[in-house]
Each structure stands twice: as structure tokens, then as C-alpha cells.
Amino acid sequence: MDVEQVQQIAKQLSDAAEDITTIEKDLTSGLRDVDWEGPDADDFRGTWESDVVPALQQIMKAVEALGSSAAKNASEQAAVSSH
């Protein structure tokens, strides 16, 4: 294992999880602020809140978990290799 490369991937995954959270929050805020009313707007916002936001949060958690796993594996490998 190239510990440095795995650490870099772990960092990229952690950064990506943060980016996903930022995107979700920015879009949610934008949808609240946009001048759009009526049943279509209500349906759109409802789908966003009930389907899309939970899916984005699930993806963020999965990406974050992969990053943590990669960081842990790299750390364990570094510890073994240093002995």
C-alpha cells in the first residue's frame, strides 16, 4: 500500500463529503428564497425535501465513511510499516 496515496484519497473523500453538504444547504436555501409559488412549486420543494435531501445526506455519509476507512487503513499500515 502506498500510504501517502491512500491518505490523499481519504482527504479527497472527506472534502467531497463537505462539498456535498454545502451544495445541499445552498440549494435548499435557494429553493426557499426563489420567487415561485403554487402547486408546482410546492410539489418541487416537497420532492426536494422528501427525496433529494435525504439521498444527498446518505451519499455524504457514505463518502465520509469511506474517507474515514481509508484514513484508518493508511494509519494502520503506516504503524505496521514503521516497526
HTML snippet that shows the backbone in 3Dmol.js (N, CA, C, O; Angstrom):
<script src="https://3Dmol.org/build/3Dmol-min.js"></script>
<div id="view" style="width:600px;height:400px;position:relative"></div>
<script>
const pdb = `
ATOM      1  N   MET A   1       0.840  -1.182   0.000  1.00  0.00           N
ATOM      2  CA  MET A   1       0.000   0.000   0.000  1.00  0.00           C
ATOM      3  C   MET A   1       0.882   1.241   0.000  1.00  0.00           C
ATOM      4  O   MET A   1       1.863   1.325   0.740  1.00  0.00           O
ATOM      5  N   ASP A   2       0.520   2.193  -0.836  1.00  0.00           N
ATOM      6  CA  ASP A   2       1.174   3.500  -0.803  1.00  0.00           C
ATOM      7  C   ASP A   2       0.379   4.363   0.180  1.00  0.00           C
ATOM      8  O   ASP A   2      -0.666   4.915  -0.164  1.00  0.00           O
ATOM      9  N   VAL A   3       0.892   4.466   1.399  1.00  0.00           N
ATOM     10  CA  VAL A   3       0.183   5.143   2.484  1.00  0.00           C
ATOM     11  C   VAL A   3      -0.162   6.579   2.106  1.00  0.00           C
ATOM     12  O   VAL A   3      -1.266   7.048   2.385  1.00  0.00           O
ATOM     13  N   GLU A   4       0.767   7.271   1.479  1.00  0.00           N
ATOM     14  CA  GLU A   4       0.526   8.664   1.101  1.00  0.00           C
ATOM     15  C   GLU A   4      -0.646   8.802   0.132  1.00  0.00           C
ATOM     16  O   GLU A   4      -1.481   9.696   0.274  1.00  0.00           O
ATOM     17  N   GLN A   5      -0.697   7.913  -0.846  1.00  0.00           N
ATOM     18  CA  GLN A   5      -1.794   7.963  -1.811  1.00  0.00           C
ATOM     19  C   GLN A   5      -3.133   7.688  -1.137  1.00  0.00           C
ATOM     20  O   GLN A   5      -4.131   8.344  -1.433  1.00  0.00           O
ATOM     21  N   VAL A   6      -3.150   6.721  -0.235  1.00  0.00           N
ATOM     22  CA  VAL A   6      -4.396   6.400   0.458  1.00  0.00           C
ATOM     23  C   VAL A   6      -4.810   7.565   1.360  1.00  0.00           C
ATOM     24  O   VAL A   6      -5.998   7.865   1.473  1.00  0.00           O
ATOM     25  N   GLN A   7      -3.850   8.215   1.995  1.00  0.00           N
ATOM     26  CA  GLN A   7      -4.160   9.395   2.808  1.00  0.00           C
ATOM     27  C   GLN A   7      -4.725  10.518   1.940  1.00  0.00           C
ATOM     28  O   GLN A   7      -5.635  11.233   2.359  1.00  0.00           O
ATOM     29  N   GLN A   8      -4.187  10.671   0.735  1.00  0.00           N
ATOM     30  CA  GLN A   8      -4.695  11.697  -0.182  1.00  0.00           C
ATOM     31  C   GLN A   8      -6.135  11.394  -0.590  1.00  0.00           C
ATOM     32  O   GLN A   8      -6.975  12.292  -0.645  1.00  0.00           O
ATOM     33  N   ILE A   9      -6.409  10.126  -0.874  1.00  0.00           N
ATOM     34  CA  ILE A   9      -7.775   9.731  -1.233  1.00  0.00           C
ATOM     35  C   ILE A   9      -8.716   9.975  -0.052  1.00  0.00           C
ATOM     36  O   ILE A   9      -9.837  10.451  -0.231  1.00  0.00           O
ATOM     37  N   ALA A  10      -8.253   9.645   1.151  1.00  0.00           N
ATOM     38  CA  ALA A  10      -9.065   9.872   2.350  1.00  0.00           C
ATOM     39  C   ALA A  10      -9.411  11.354   2.478  1.00  0.00           C
ATOM     40  O   ALA A  10     -10.551  11.700   2.787  1.00  0.00           O
ATOM     41  N   LYS A  11      -8.450  12.213   2.246  1.00  0.00           N
ATOM     42  CA  LYS A  11      -8.671  13.665   2.319  1.00  0.00           C
ATOM     43  C   LYS A  11      -9.641  14.120   1.231  1.00  0.00           C
ATOM     44  O   LYS A  11     -10.527  14.936   1.487  1.00  0.00           O
ATOM     45  N   GLN A  12      -9.476  13.597   0.026  1.00  0.00           N
ATOM     46  CA  GLN A  12     -10.376  13.955  -1.066  1.00  0.00           C
ATOM     47  C   GLN A  12     -11.810  13.537  -0.748  1.00  0.00           C
ATOM     48  O   GLN A  12     -12.754  14.276  -1.026  1.00  0.00           O
ATOM     49  N   LEU A  13     -11.967  12.352  -0.166  1.00  0.00           N
ATOM     50  CA  LEU A  13     -13.300  11.883   0.196  1.00  0.00           C
ATOM     51  C   LEU A  13     -13.911  12.755   1.289  1.00  0.00           C
ATOM     52  O   LEU A  13     -15.094  13.091   1.233  1.00  0.00           O
ATOM     53  N   SER A  14     -13.113  13.115   2.268  1.00  0.00           N
ATOM     54  CA  SER A  14     -13.592  13.992   3.336  1.00  0.00           C
ATOM     55  C   SER A  14     -14.011  15.349   2.771  1.00  0.00           C
ATOM     56  O   SER A  14     -15.058  15.884   3.135  1.00  0.00           O
ATOM     57  N   ASP A  15     -13.197  15.893   1.891  1.00  0.00           N
ATOM     58  CA  ASP A  15     -13.523  17.171   1.250  1.00  0.00           C
ATOM     59  C   ASP A  15     -14.800  17.053   0.418  1.00  0.00           C
ATOM     60  O   ASP A  15     -15.634  17.959   0.424  1.00  0.00           O
ATOM     61  N   ALA A  16     -14.950  15.938  -0.297  1.00  0.00           N
ATOM     62  CA  ALA A  16     -16.139  15.728  -1.125  1.00  0.00           C
ATOM     63  C   ALA A  16     -17.394  15.661  -0.263  1.00  0.00           C
ATOM     64  O   ALA A  16     -18.434  16.200  -0.640  1.00  0.00           O
ATOM     65  N   ALA A  17     -17.304  15.006   0.887  1.00  0.00           N
ATOM     66  CA  ALA A  17     -18.452  14.935   1.801  1.00  0.00           C
ATOM     67  C   ALA A  17     -18.852  16.341   2.249  1.00  0.00           C
ATOM     68  O   ALA A  17     -20.039  16.663   2.306  1.00  0.00           O
ATOM     69  N   GLU A  18     -17.870  17.167   2.563  1.00  0.00           N
ATOM     70  CA  GLU A  18     -18.159  18.554   2.947  1.00  0.00           C
ATOM     71  C   GLU A  18     -18.790  19.319   1.784  1.00  0.00           C
ATOM     72  O   GLU A  18     -19.720  20.100   1.980  1.00  0.00           O
ATOM     73  N   ASP A  19     -18.281  19.090   0.580  1.00  0.00           N
ATOM     74  CA  ASP A  19     -18.835  19.758  -0.600  1.00  0.00           C
ATOM     75  C   ASP A  19     -20.297  19.368  -0.821  1.00  0.00           C
ATOM     76  O   ASP A  19     -21.127  20.218  -1.144  1.00  0.00           O
ATOM     77  N   ILE A  20     -20.607  18.092  -0.648  1.00  0.00           N
ATOM     78  CA  ILE A  20     -21.984  17.624  -0.823  1.00  0.00           C
ATOM     79  C   ILE A  20     -22.900  18.324   0.173  1.00  0.00           C
ATOM     80  O   ILE A  20     -23.999  18.750  -0.182  1.00  0.00           O
ATOM     81  N   THR A  21     -22.454  18.441   1.407  1.00  0.00           N
ATOM     82  CA  THR A  21     -23.243  19.128   2.434  1.00  0.00           C
ATOM     83  C   THR A  21     -23.457  20.588   2.062  1.00  0.00           C
ATOM     84  O   THR A  21     -24.563  21.110   2.202  1.00  0.00           O
ATOM     85  N   THR A  22     -22.414  21.243   1.593  1.00  0.00           N
ATOM     86  CA  THR A  22     -22.518  22.650   1.193  1.00  0.00           C
ATOM     87  C   THR A  22     -23.490  22.814   0.028  1.00  0.00           C
ATOM     88  O   THR A  22     -24.320  23.723   0.033  1.00  0.00           O
ATOM     89  N   ILE A  23     -23.390  21.948  -0.954  1.00  0.00           N
ATOM     90  CA  ILE A  23     -24.286  22.010  -2.114  1.00  0.00           C
ATOM     91  C   ILE A  23     -25.734  21.836  -1.677  1.00  0.00           C
ATOM     92  O   ILE A  23     -26.612  22.589  -2.099  1.00  0.00           O
ATOM     93  N   GLU A  24     -25.977  20.850  -0.835  1.00  0.00           N
ATOM     94  CA  GLU A  24     -27.344  20.601  -0.353  1.00  0.00           C
ATOM     95  C   GLU A  24     -27.891  21.821   0.378  1.00  0.00           C
ATOM     96  O   GLU A  24     -29.031  22.223   0.147  1.00  0.00           O
ATOM     97  N   LYS A  25     -27.094  22.406   1.248  1.00  0.00           N
ATOM     98  CA  LYS A  25     -27.549  23.569   2.016  1.00  0.00           C
ATOM     99  C   LYS A  25     -27.778  24.778   1.111  1.00  0.00           C
ATOM    100  O   LYS A  25     -28.760  25.502   1.273  1.00  0.00           O
ATOM    101  N   ASP A  26     -26.872  24.994   0.158  1.00  0.00           N
ATOM    102  CA  ASP A  26     -27.018  26.127  -0.762  1.00  0.00           C
ATOM    103  C   ASP A  26     -28.280  25.988  -1.616  1.00  0.00           C
ATOM    104  O   ASP A  26     -29.024  26.951  -1.798  1.00  0.00           O
ATOM    105  N   LEU A  27     -28.511  24.790  -2.133  1.00  0.00           N
ATOM    106  CA  LEU A  27     -29.691  24.578  -2.968  1.00  0.00           C
ATOM    107  C   LEU A  27     -30.977  24.675  -2.150  1.00  0.00           C
ATOM    108  O   LEU A  27     -31.970  25.231  -2.618  1.00  0.00           O
ATOM    109  N   THR A  28     -30.962  24.142  -0.944  1.00  0.00           N
ATOM    110  CA  THR A  28     -32.139  24.244  -0.076  1.00  0.00           C
ATOM    111  C   THR A  28     -32.453  25.708   0.215  1.00  0.00           C
ATOM    112  O   THR A  28     -33.611  26.122   0.159  1.00  0.00           O
ATOM    113  N   SER A  29     -31.437  26.478   0.520  1.00  0.00           N
ATOM    114  CA  SER A  29     -31.617  27.905   0.772  1.00  0.00           C
ATOM    115  C   SER A  29     -32.146  28.607  -0.472  1.00  0.00           C
ATOM    116  O   SER A  29     -33.055  29.434  -0.386  1.00  0.00           O
ATOM    117  N   GLY A  30     -31.584  28.280  -1.610  1.00  0.00           N
ATOM    118  CA  GLY A  30     -32.035  28.881  -2.862  1.00  0.00           C
ATOM    119  C   GLY A  30     -33.487  28.569  -3.166  1.00  0.00           C
ATOM    120  O   GLY A  30     -34.227  29.427  -3.647  1.00  0.00           O
ATOM    121  N   LEU A  31     -33.894  27.341  -2.885  1.00  0.00           N
ATOM    122  CA  LEU A  31     -35.287  26.968  -3.132  1.00  0.00           C
ATOM    123  C   LEU A  31     -36.247  27.704  -2.201  1.00  0.00           C
ATOM    124  O   LEU A  31     -37.382  27.994  -2.579  1.00  0.00           O
ATOM    125  N   ARG A  32     -35.797  28.002  -1.000  1.00  0.00           N
ATOM    126  CA  ARG A  32     -36.634  28.760  -0.068  1.00  0.00           C
ATOM    127  C   ARG A  32     -36.763  30.211  -0.514  1.00  0.00           C
ATOM    128  O   ARG A  32     -37.813  30.829  -0.342  1.00  0.00           O
ATOM    129  N   ASP A  33     -35.696  30.747  -1.086  1.00  0.00           N
ATOM    130  CA  ASP A  33     -35.647  32.173  -1.422  1.00  0.00           C
ATOM    131  C   ASP A  33     -36.221  32.515  -2.795  1.00  0.00           C
ATOM    132  O   ASP A  33     -36.555  33.672  -3.053  1.00  0.00           O
ATOM    133  N   VAL A  34     -36.340  31.529  -3.673  1.00  0.00           N
ATOM    134  CA  VAL A  34     -36.794  31.806  -5.032  1.00  0.00           C
ATOM    135  C   VAL A  34     -38.273  32.222  -5.023  1.00  0.00           C
ATOM    136  O   VAL A  34     -39.079  31.702  -4.252  1.00  0.00           O
ATOM    137  N   ASP A  35     -38.596  33.164  -5.893  1.00  0.00           N
ATOM    138  CA  ASP A  35     -39.975  33.647  -6.018  1.00  0.00           C
ATOM    139  C   ASP A  35     -40.735  32.673  -6.912  1.00  0.00           C
ATOM    140  O   ASP A  35     -40.820  32.854  -8.126  1.00  0.00           O
ATOM    141  N   TRP A  36     -41.285  31.637  -6.284  1.00  0.00           N
ATOM    142  CA  TRP A  36     -42.006  30.599  -7.030  1.00  0.00           C
ATOM    143  C   TRP A  36     -43.073  30.055  -6.104  1.00  0.00           C
ATOM    144  O   TRP A  36     -42.771  29.467  -5.065  1.00  0.00           O
ATOM    145  N   GLU A  37     -44.321  30.255  -6.487  1.00  0.00           N
ATOM    146  CA  GLU A  37     -45.442  29.826  -5.661  1.00  0.00           C
ATOM    147  C   GLU A  37     -46.392  28.980  -6.482  1.00  0.00           C
ATOM    148  O   GLU A  37     -46.356  28.986  -7.712  1.00  0.00           O
ATOM    149  N   GLY A  38     -47.237  28.257  -5.785  1.00  0.00           N
ATOM    150  CA  GLY A  38     -48.251  27.450  -6.439  1.00  0.00           C
ATOM    151  C   GLY A  38     -47.993  25.969  -6.251  1.00  0.00           C
ATOM    152  O   GLY A  38     -47.006  25.563  -5.638  1.00  0.00           O
ATOM    153  N   PRO A  39     -48.909  25.165  -6.795  1.00  0.00           N
ATOM    154  CA  PRO A  39     -48.822  23.719  -6.597  1.00  0.00           C
ATOM    155  C   PRO A  39     -47.551  23.096  -7.183  1.00  0.00           C
ATOM    156  O   PRO A  39     -46.982  22.179  -6.591  1.00  0.00           O
ATOM    157  N   ASP A  40     -47.110  23.584  -8.326  1.00  0.00           N
ATOM    158  CA  ASP A  40     -45.879  23.037  -8.913  1.00  0.00           C
ATOM    159  C   ASP A  40     -44.680  23.318  -8.018  1.00  0.00           C
ATOM    160  O   ASP A  40     -43.826  22.454  -7.816  1.00  0.00           O
ATOM    161  N   ALA A  41     -44.625  24.526  -7.488  1.00  0.00           N
ATOM    162  CA  ALA A  41     -43.526  24.885  -6.580  1.00  0.00           C
ATOM    163  C   ALA A  41     -43.592  24.043  -5.313  1.00  0.00           C
ATOM    164  O   ALA A  41     -42.566  23.576  -4.818  1.00  0.00           O
ATOM    165  N   ASP A  42     -44.795  23.851  -4.793  1.00  0.00           N
ATOM    166  CA  ASP A  42     -44.959  23.031  -3.590  1.00  0.00           C
ATOM    167  C   ASP A  42     -44.525  21.591  -3.846  1.00  0.00           C
ATOM    168  O   ASP A  42     -43.838  20.984  -3.024  1.00  0.00           O
ATOM    169  N   ASP A  43     -44.934  21.048  -4.998  1.00  0.00           N
ATOM    170  CA  ASP A  43     -44.534  19.677  -5.354  1.00  0.00           C
ATOM    171  C   ASP A  43     -43.021  19.570  -5.501  1.00  0.00           C
ATOM    172  O   ASP A  43     -42.401  18.622  -5.019  1.00  0.00           O
ATOM    173  N   PHE A  44     -42.444  20.551  -6.171  1.00  0.00           N
ATOM    174  CA  PHE A  44     -40.997  20.547  -6.392  1.00  0.00           C
ATOM    175  C   PHE A  44     -40.256  20.579  -5.061  1.00  0.00           C
ATOM    176  O   PHE A  44     -39.355  19.775  -4.822  1.00  0.00           O
ATOM    177  N   ARG A  45     -40.640  21.512  -4.202  1.00  0.00           N
ATOM    178  CA  ARG A  45     -39.984  21.628  -2.890  1.00  0.00           C
ATOM    179  C   ARG A  45     -40.230  20.384  -2.036  1.00  0.00           C
ATOM    180  O   ARG A  45     -39.347  19.947  -1.297  1.00  0.00           O
ATOM    181  N   GLY A  46     -41.420  19.824  -2.140  1.00  0.00           N
ATOM    182  CA  GLY A  46     -41.725  18.606  -1.399  1.00  0.00           C
ATOM    183  C   GLY A  46     -40.842  17.450  -1.830  1.00  0.00           C
ATOM    184  O   GLY A  46     -40.335  16.702  -0.994  1.00  0.00           O
ATOM    185  N   THR A  47     -40.658  17.304  -3.132  1.00  0.00           N
ATOM    186  CA  THR A  47     -39.776  16.253  -3.643  1.00  0.00           C
ATOM    187  C   THR A  47     -38.346  16.503  -3.209  1.00  0.00           C
ATOM    188  O   THR A  47     -37.631  15.571  -2.841  1.00  0.00           O
ATOM    189  N   TRP A  48     -37.930  17.752  -3.252  1.00  0.00           N
ATOM    190  CA  TRP A  48     -36.575  18.102  -2.811  1.00  0.00           C
ATOM    191  C   TRP A  48     -36.362  17.659  -1.362  1.00  0.00           C
ATOM    192  O   TRP A  48     -35.390  16.975  -1.042  1.00  0.00           O
ATOM    193  N   GLU A  49     -37.293  18.064  -0.498  1.00  0.00           N
ATOM    194  CA  GLU A  49     -37.153  17.781   0.935  1.00  0.00           C
ATOM    195  C   GLU A  49     -37.321  16.296   1.264  1.00  0.00           C
ATOM    196  O   GLU A  49     -36.609  15.769   2.119  1.00  0.00           O
ATOM    197  N   SER A  50     -38.246  15.625   0.598  1.00  0.00           N
ATOM    198  CA  SER A  50     -38.540  14.239   0.979  1.00  0.00           C
ATOM    199  C   SER A  50     -37.667  13.211   0.274  1.00  0.00           C
ATOM    200  O   SER A  50     -37.430  12.129   0.811  1.00  0.00           O
ATOM    201  N   ASP A  51     -37.188  13.533  -0.920  1.00  0.00           N
ATOM    202  CA  ASP A  51     -36.418  12.555  -1.698  1.00  0.00           C
ATOM    203  C   ASP A  51     -34.956  12.942  -1.888  1.00  0.00           C
ATOM    204  O   ASP A  51     -34.052  12.157  -1.601  1.00  0.00           O
ATOM    205  N   VAL A  52     -34.739  14.150  -2.370  1.00  0.00           N
ATOM    206  CA  VAL A  52     -33.389  14.541  -2.776  1.00  0.00           C
ATOM    207  C   VAL A  52     -32.484  14.821  -1.579  1.00  0.00           C
ATOM    208  O   VAL A  52     -31.357  14.328  -1.533  1.00  0.00           O
ATOM    209  N   VAL A  53     -32.959  15.602  -0.614  1.00  0.00           N
ATOM    210  CA  VAL A  53     -32.120  15.920   0.550  1.00  0.00           C
ATOM    211  C   VAL A  53     -31.697  14.651   1.290  1.00  0.00           C
ATOM    212  O   VAL A  53     -30.512  14.497   1.588  1.00  0.00           O
ATOM    213  N   PRO A  54     -32.624  13.732   1.599  1.00  0.00           N
ATOM    214  CA  PRO A  54     -32.179  12.504   2.273  1.00  0.00           C
ATOM    215  C   PRO A  54     -31.187  11.692   1.434  1.00  0.00           C
ATOM    216  O   PRO A  54     -30.259  11.094   1.980  1.00  0.00           O
ATOM    217  N   ALA A  55     -31.377  11.669   0.116  1.00  0.00           N
ATOM    218  CA  ALA A  55     -30.437  10.941  -0.743  1.00  0.00           C
ATOM    219  C   ALA A  55     -29.055  11.586  -0.706  1.00  0.00           C
ATOM    220  O   ALA A  55     -28.046  10.887  -0.613  1.00  0.00           O
ATOM    221  N   LEU A  56     -29.004  12.909  -0.777  1.00  0.00           N
ATOM    222  CA  LEU A  56     -27.718  13.607  -0.693  1.00  0.00           C
ATOM    223  C   LEU A  56     -27.047  13.365   0.655  1.00  0.00           C
ATOM    224  O   LEU A  56     -25.833  13.172   0.726  1.00  0.00           O
ATOM    225  N   GLN A  57     -27.839  13.377   1.721  1.00  0.00           N
ATOM    226  CA  GLN A  57     -27.273  13.137   3.048  1.00  0.00           C
ATOM    227  C   GLN A  57     -26.741  11.710   3.169  1.00  0.00           C
ATOM    228  O   GLN A  57     -25.709  11.480   3.798  1.00  0.00           O
ATOM    229  N   GLN A  58     -27.441  10.767   2.571  1.00  0.00           N
ATOM    230  CA  GLN A  58     -26.979   9.378   2.592  1.00  0.00           C
ATOM    231  C   GLN A  58     -25.674   9.235   1.805  1.00  0.00           C
ATOM    232  O   GLN A  58     -24.754   8.546   2.245  1.00  0.00           O
ATOM    233  N   ILE A  59     -25.597   9.877   0.662  1.00  0.00           N
ATOM    234  CA  ILE A  59     -24.367   9.846  -0.134  1.00  0.00           C
ATOM    235  C   ILE A  59     -23.229  10.494   0.644  1.00  0.00           C
ATOM    236  O   ILE A  59     -22.117   9.967   0.673  1.00  0.00           O
ATOM    237  N   MET A  60     -23.500  11.633   1.276  1.00  0.00           N
ATOM    238  CA  MET A  60     -22.473  12.324   2.055  1.00  0.00           C
ATOM    239  C   MET A  60     -21.943  11.418   3.156  1.00  0.00           C
ATOM    240  O   MET A  60     -20.732  11.330   3.360  1.00  0.00           O
ATOM    241  N   LYS A  61     -22.842  10.743   3.867  1.00  0.00           N
ATOM    242  CA  LYS A  61     -22.418   9.850   4.948  1.00  0.00           C
ATOM    243  C   LYS A  61     -21.596   8.681   4.415  1.00  0.00           C
ATOM    244  O   LYS A  61     -20.619   8.275   5.044  1.00  0.00           O
ATOM    245  N   ALA A  62     -21.981   8.139   3.265  1.00  0.00           N
ATOM    246  CA  ALA A  62     -21.235   7.026   2.674  1.00  0.00           C
ATOM    247  C   ALA A  62     -19.841   7.472   2.239  1.00  0.00           C
ATOM    248  O   ALA A  62     -18.862   6.762   2.469  1.00  0.00           O
ATOM    249  N   VAL A  63     -19.750   8.634   1.620  1.00  0.00           N
ATOM    250  CA  VAL A  63     -18.456   9.168   1.184  1.00  0.00           C
ATOM    251  C   VAL A  63     -17.584   9.466   2.398  1.00  0.00           C
ATOM    252  O   VAL A  63     -16.388   9.175   2.398  1.00  0.00           O
ATOM    253  N   GLU A  64     -18.185  10.044   3.426  1.00  0.00           N
ATOM    254  CA  GLU A  64     -17.462  10.346   4.659  1.00  0.00           C
ATOM    255  C   GLU A  64     -16.941   9.061   5.315  1.00  0.00           C
ATOM    256  O   GLU A  64     -15.807   9.021   5.793  1.00  0.00           O
ATOM    257  N   ALA A  65     -17.766   8.025   5.336  1.00  0.00           N
ATOM    258  CA  ALA A  65     -17.359   6.744   5.926  1.00  0.00           C
ATOM    259  C   ALA A  65     -16.211   6.118   5.138  1.00  0.00           C
ATOM    260  O   ALA A  65     -15.290   5.554   5.728  1.00  0.00           O
ATOM    261  N   LEU A  66     -16.261   6.213   3.829  1.00  0.00           N
ATOM    262  CA  LEU A  66     -15.161   5.692   3.010  1.00  0.00           C
ATOM    263  C   LEU A  66     -13.873   6.452   3.286  1.00  0.00           C
ATOM    264  O   LEU A  66     -12.800   5.853   3.369  1.00  0.00           O
ATOM    265  N   GLY A  67     -13.974   7.754   3.426  1.00  0.00           N
ATOM    266  CA  GLY A  67     -12.798   8.556   3.748  1.00  0.00           C
ATOM    267  C   GLY A  67     -12.208   8.176   5.089  1.00  0.00           C
ATOM    268  O   GLY A  67     -10.990   8.058   5.228  1.00  0.00           O
ATOM    269  N   SER A  68     -13.066   7.984   6.076  1.00  0.00           N
ATOM    270  CA  SER A  68     -12.596   7.577   7.403  1.00  0.00           C
ATOM    271  C   SER A  68     -11.948   6.204   7.356  1.00  0.00           C
ATOM    272  O   SER A  68     -10.924   5.972   7.998  1.00  0.00           O
ATOM    273  N   SER A  69     -12.539   5.303   6.603  1.00  0.00           N
ATOM    274  CA  SER A  69     -11.983   3.959   6.469  1.00  0.00           C
ATOM    275  C   SER A  69     -10.616   3.997   5.796  1.00  0.00           C
ATOM    276  O   SER A  69      -9.684   3.321   6.231  1.00  0.00           O
ATOM    277  N   ALA A  70     -10.500   4.783   4.743  1.00  0.00           N
ATOM    278  CA  ALA A  70      -9.214   4.901   4.049  1.00  0.00           C
ATOM    279  C   ALA A  70      -8.159   5.498   4.973  1.00  0.00           C
ATOM    280  O   ALA A  70      -7.021   5.029   4.998  1.00  0.00           O
ATOM    281  N   ALA A  71      -8.527   6.525   5.728  1.00  0.00           N
ATOM    282  CA  ALA A  71      -7.579   7.155   6.653  1.00  0.00           C
ATOM    283  C   ALA A  71      -7.139   6.168   7.732  1.00  0.00           C
ATOM    284  O   ALA A  71      -5.962   6.109   8.086  1.00  0.00           O
ATOM    285  N   LYS A  72      -8.081   5.405   8.243  1.00  0.00           N
ATOM    286  CA  LYS A  72      -7.764   4.408   9.275  1.00  0.00           C
ATOM    287  C   LYS A  72      -6.828   3.340   8.720  1.00  0.00           C
ATOM    288  O   LYS A  72      -5.845   2.973   9.364  1.00  0.00           O
ATOM    289  N   ASN A  73      -7.132   2.845   7.531  1.00  0.00           N
ATOM    290  CA  ASN A  73      -6.284   1.819   6.914  1.00  0.00           C
ATOM    291  C   ASN A  73      -4.879   2.341   6.652  1.00  0.00           C
ATOM    292  O   ASN A  73      -3.899   1.628   6.868  1.00  0.00           O
ATOM    293  N   ALA A  74      -4.778   3.571   6.191  1.00  0.00           N
ATOM    294  CA  ALA A  74      -3.460   4.161   5.937  1.00  0.00           C
ATOM    295  C   ALA A  74      -2.685   4.309   7.239  1.00  0.00           C
ATOM    296  O   ALA A  74      -1.488   4.028   7.295  1.00  0.00           O
ATOM    297  N   SER A  75      -3.372   4.751   8.277  1.00  0.00           N
ATOM    298  CA  SER A  75      -2.728   4.920   9.577  1.00  0.00           C
ATOM    299  C   SER A  75      -2.240   3.586  10.130  1.00  0.00           C
ATOM    300  O   SER A  75      -1.126   3.489  10.646  1.00  0.00           O
ATOM    301  N   GLU A  76      -3.070   2.571  10.021  1.00  0.00           N
ATOM    302  CA  GLU A  76      -2.682   1.239  10.495  1.00  0.00           C
ATOM    303  C   GLU A  76      -1.489   0.705   9.705  1.00  0.00           C
ATOM    304  O   GLU A  76      -0.571   0.114  10.273  1.00  0.00           O
ATOM    305  N   GLN A  77      -1.513   0.920   8.392  1.00  0.00           N
ATOM    306  CA  GLN A  77      -0.402   0.451   7.559  1.00  0.00           C
ATOM    307  C   GLN A  77       0.879   1.194   7.908  1.00  0.00           C
ATOM    308  O   GLN A  77       1.951   0.591   7.965  1.00  0.00           O
ATOM    309  N   ALA A  78       0.778   2.487   8.138  1.00  0.00           N
ATOM    310  CA  ALA A  78       1.955   3.278   8.498  1.00  0.00           C
ATOM    311  C   ALA A  78       2.539   2.787   9.818  1.00  0.00           C
ATOM    312  O   ALA A  78       3.758   2.715   9.972  1.00  0.00           O
ATOM    313  N   ALA A  79       1.672   2.451  10.767  1.00  0.00           N
ATOM    314  CA  ALA A  79       2.142   1.961  12.066  1.00  0.00           C
ATOM    315  C   ALA A  79       2.853   0.623  11.923  1.00  0.00           C
ATOM    316  O   ALA A  79       3.892   0.404  12.545  1.00  0.00           O
ATOM    317  N   VAL A  80       2.306  -0.264  11.116  1.00  0.00           N
ATOM    318  CA  VAL A  80       2.915  -1.582  10.899  1.00  0.00           C
ATOM    319  C   VAL A  80       4.238  -1.438  10.154  1.00  0.00           C
ATOM    320  O   VAL A  80       5.219  -2.109  10.476  1.00  0.00           O
ATOM    321  N   SER A  81       4.258  -0.567   9.167  1.00  0.00           N
ATOM    322  CA  SER A  81       5.462  -0.398   8.345  1.00  0.00           C
ATOM    323  C   SER A  81       6.605   0.256   9.105  1.00  0.00           C
ATOM    324  O   SER A  81       7.768   0.068   8.749  1.00  0.00           O
ATOM    325  N   SER A  82       6.294   1.016  10.140  1.00  0.00           N
ATOM    326  CA  SER A  82       7.350   1.724  10.865  1.00  0.00           C
ATOM    327  C   SER A  82       8.045   0.841  11.891  1.00  0.00           C
ATOM    328  O   SER A  82       9.035   1.258  12.493  1.00  0.00           O
ATOM    329  N   HIS A  83       7.550  -0.355  12.097  1.00  0.00           N
ATOM    330  CA  HIS A  83       8.174  -1.256  13.074  1.00  0.00           C
ATOM    331  C   HIS A  83       9.150  -2.188  12.422  1.00  0.00           C
ATOM    332  O   HIS A  83       9.764  -3.012  13.100  1.00  0.00           O
TER     333      HIS A  83
END
`;
const viewer = $3Dmol.createViewer("view");
viewer.addModel(pdb, "pdb");
viewer.setStyle({}, {cartoon: {color: "spectrum"}});
viewer.zoomTo();
viewer.render();
</script>
